[in-house]
Amino acid sequence: MTGWCQLWIYNYGVIVKPLHELVKVSKNAKVWTPEADKAFKELKCKFMRAPALRLPDMSKPFWLFSHERQRIALGVLAQRLGLYKRAVAYFSKATGHCEQATFLEVTAVTVNIDEARKFTLRQKMTFLVSHTVMAVLEQNGNHWLSSSRFLKYQAVLAQSDDIDIQVTNIVNPASFLQGKSKAEPVVHSFLKTIETMYSSHPDLKEEPLQDANNWFTDSSSFIKQEMRMARYAVTTVSKVIESNSLPARTLAQKAKLAALTQTLELAKGKIISIWTDFKYAYEIVHAHGAISKERRLLTAQKKVVKYATDILRLLVAVELPSQVVLCIARDTLEVAHWQIMKLSWPLKKRNQ
């Protein structure tokens, strides 16, 4: 009953969440918690109140206020009535447990737009958000989102003719309905906050430094006499810094992690630009490191990620240089790989 009437109940998803958690814990005996009791009573009060929604008028523009709480996308769709705005629908939908906290606001925006279009039928809609969601999506979306999801979000936010996105400091829907929609944006650097929170090193960049040494690192994993062997090398353009073997049965991905980790440990206290072709380690250092720590190296299915120990060692090693840039470029790496093989293979033969 309440689920059918959720369009008339603001914050429905947040209110009913303890009851959903109660159902998930046990399908047989239910242990009634204080949070569930409070949610049940609040839901009854909300349900007994008369709805204050108006029917959508297709001749007038729509206003949509969006925000996110407790991983639930909340929205208020309204239209102007005199000096004020009158609510047309309340939206409340879970964003999903796999979403990174940084992109919950972006996800909430796209979810609310999809729900609002069921009422607006793609009529003109002004969308009010508290963050510059397009800047967040374009600058950091490729790190945290899959290609399909990134393209979907981009299509909804950037390529929709019916949406006009405005940044506002309104966080209370009551203020929004009272007509305070032209408030000044919040003065804060959300993008800088993201970089500070999720970068593995405070000075970690993607472009090579002008006055820094350039180091190249690579590894190889191969079968020799029915035994898998692995090696790594760290070089400059003209000399080998280090070239050693790795433990037997080391697979290619683990060898790449070990090579980059050893390079960072050798660069302790230095200002350095490191070149690699290992995209997985590149993404870990630039974006996924903080996520891995936050989730304790667990996947969405609560399983330990592969090579968890090696990833932790890499995240510790990236903090050792005084200033470090980790670069990835195919053309440069072709030269670097040739250079590594040229310089390190004589050492390999002597070590063997």
N, C-alpha and C positions, 0 to 999 in steps of 0.2 A: 504493500500500500504506500509506504513512504517513498520507496524507490520510484513508483509511478509518479509521485507528486514532487520529485526532487527539483523540477524546474521552478517550483514556487518557494523552495527553501534555500536561502542563501547559505553558503558554506556547508552544504549538505555532506559533501565528501569528507570534510574534516570532522564534522559532528559524528558521523556514523562509523568512522574508522575504528574506534575501540570495539564496536559490535562486530565488525568484520573480522578483526583479529581474534575475538572470542570464538567465532565460528571456526576459524582456521586451526586453532590450537587443538581442539578435540571435537570429533564428530559425535561422540556419545555423551559423556557427562560434561556439563558446562559449569565451570567455576565462575560465578558472577563476581566481577571485579568492581571496585569503586568507580573506575573510569567508565566501565560499561554502563553502570547504573546511572551515572551522571549524563552520559550520552543518550540513554534511553529516555530519561526525563526531559532533557532539552529537546529531543526530537518530538516528543509528544506535545510539548508547548508550541513548537514551531508548526506542527501539523494542524493544531486546532485553531491557529490564527487564520483570519480571512486572507486570501491571496490579494496582493496589491500589484498585479501585473496587468498591463494593457495589451490589447491586440496589436500586432505589427501593422504599421501604415506604410505601404510601399511607395507612397508619394513623398515621404520624408526621409532624410538621411538617418543612418544608424550610428550609435556610439557604442564602442565596446571597451570596457575596462578589464584588464587582465593582470593577474598576479598569481603567485605560487606559494603554497604553504604545505609543509609536510609531504612533499612529493605529489601534491594534488593540484591540478590546474583549475583555478577559480576564475570565473568571469561574470560580468554583468552586462547584458545587452540592453540598451535603452534608446529612447527617442525623445526629442524635445517636446515638452508640453507647456506652453507659456514660458515662464522664466526658468523653469526647472526641467529636469529630465525624468522620465517615468520608465521604470524597469519593464522590459519586455520578457526577459528570461534570465534565469540564473544558471550558470554552468558549473559543473563539479565533476571532474574526471581524473583518475589516476594517470600520472605520467609514465609509470613503469619503474621497476626497481633497477633496471640496468642503466638508467640515465646517470651521467656524471653530474654532480651538484652544480658545476659551472653552467651547464646547459639546461638546467631545469626550467629557468625562466624562458629560454628560447623554445623549449618543448611545450611549455604551457601556452605560449603565444600561438603556436601552430595548432595545438589541440583546440583552443578556444575559437580560433578562426574557422576551423572545420565545423565546429558545433554551431557557430553563429550563422554560417551560410545556409543552414537548414531553415532559418527564419528569414534571412535577408534576401535569399534567392539571388545573391551576388549584386544586390543594390549597393550604392556607395556607403562605405563604412569608415568612420574615423576610429583608429585603434590607439588606445592610451596604454603605455607601458612605462615602467620606471627605469629601464635600462636601454642602452643603444644596442638592441638585439642584433641588428644587421652588422654592426661593427664587430661584435663578439663572434658572430657566425663566420664572417669572411676572414677574420684574422686567425681564429683558433679552431674553426670547425673541422678542418681537415685532420687535426691531431686526434680528436676524440670521437668523431662520428664516422660511420661507414659511408662509402661513396653514395649508396642509394639514399640513405637518410639525409646526408648533406645536400644532395640535389633536390630532395623533396622539400626540405626547409627553405632552400634558396628559391624554389619555384613559388612557394606560398608567400614568402616575405618580400621578394624582390621583383617578381614577375606577375603580380596580381594587380589588375587595373582598378579593382573595386576597393582597395585598401589604402588608407592614408595613415601611416604610423607617426605618432607624436610621443615624444618623451616627456614625462611629467613627474612631479614629486608627490602626487596624490597616492597615498597608500590606504586610504579609508574610502570604501565605496559610497558611504553616506555623503562625504564631501563631493564625490563625483556626481551623485544624483542631485545635489544642491546647486549644480552649475559651475563648480570650481574646476573647470577642465583646462583653463588656460594658465595654470600655475607654471612657474619657472622650473626647468629641469634641475634635478639633484646635482650639486657640484661635487663630483667625485670621479676618480679615474678607475672605472670598473676593469678596463683592459689591463691597467697596471697592477691592480689587485690580483687578477688572474695569473699574470706572469710571476708575481711574488709568491703566490700560494703554490703553484704547480710546477715551477721550474726546479730542476734538481740542483742548480747552482745560481746564486743571485746575479752573477754576471754572464751567465751562459747565453751565447748568441748563435746565430746561424750563418753570419757572414764573416769571412776571414779577417783577422786583425792586420793592420798595415805594418806594424813594427814588431810582429811576433814571428817566431820560428814556425815553419810548416813541417809537421810530422805526418807520415803516412803509415797506416797500419792495415794489415791483411792477415788472413790465415788460410790454411788448407787442411782438408781431411781426406785421406786417401787409404786405399787398401794395399798393403805390402806383405807378401808371403802369407796371405789369408788372415792377416791381422790389420785392423783399422788403426791407422796412425794419424797424428795431427801435429801441425807446427804453426807457429805464428812469427811474424817479423814486424819490427818497428824501424822505419828508416827516415832519413831526410832525402833530399834530391841526390846527394852525393855520397852518403855513407850509411852503414847499418848501425843503428843504436843498440838493438838487441834482436837476437833470433834464437829461439829455443824450441824444443819439442814439448808437446803436451802429453798428459797421460794417455795410455793406450785406450782404444774404444771411445775416444772423444769424438762426438758427432760434429757436423759442420756448424750448426747453430751455437753449440756450446763453445766451440773453438773461436767463433767470432766474438762472443761475449768475453772470453778470456783474453783475447788479443786487445780489445778496446780497454778492458780493465787494467791490464798490465801497462798499456800506453799511458793511461791517466796516472797510474802510480809512479811511473818513471818521470812524469811531468810535475811532480809535487813541488809547489812553490814557484813554478815557472809561469810565464805568460806565453800561451801556446795556441796554435791552430791545428786541430787534428782532423785529418781527412779519412773517411771510411766509406765503404759501399754497403754497409750492413744496416738496412733500413729499420729492422726490428730494434736494434740497440739504439739507433738514432731516435726513434719514437719514444723509447723508454726514458732516455735522458731528457728529452725536450718536453715531454708531455705526460707519459704514463707512469713516471716514477712516483709522483705524489699519489696517484690513484692506487698504485700497487701497495704503497705504505698504508693508505687509508683503508683499503680492503684486506690488509694483512696478507697480501699475495694470494688472495682467493679469487676464483672466477665467480661469475654470477650463479653458478651451480654449487658454490661453496666448496670447490675442490682447489687444492694447492696448484698454482701455476707451474708449468714446466721450467726447470732450472731456477727455482726460487732462490737458492743459496747464491748462485752466480749473479742474479739480478741485484740482490742486496749488496753484494760486494761491489758491483758496478756503481750503485747509487752512493756508496761510501767513497769510492775512488774519485768520482766526478767532483767532489768537494775539495780535493787535495791541491790542484793548481790554484795559483793566486788569481788567474784570469784565464778562461778557457773558451774556445770556440770549437764546436763540433760541426763539421761540414760534410755534406754528401753531394757528390757530383759525378756522374757517369764518365764524362770525358776525361776529367782529371784523374779519376781512379783507374782508367785504362793505362795511363802513363805511370801512375803510382804502382799498379800491380806489376807492370813490366819491370819497373825499377826495383821493386821488392824481390822479384824472382831473380833478377840479374845479380843483385847484391847478396841475397841471403842463401841461394842455393849452393855456392861454394862452401859456405859455413856448414850447411846441412851435410854435405858429403864428408867434411872433416869430422863432424860430430858423429856420423854414422860409422 
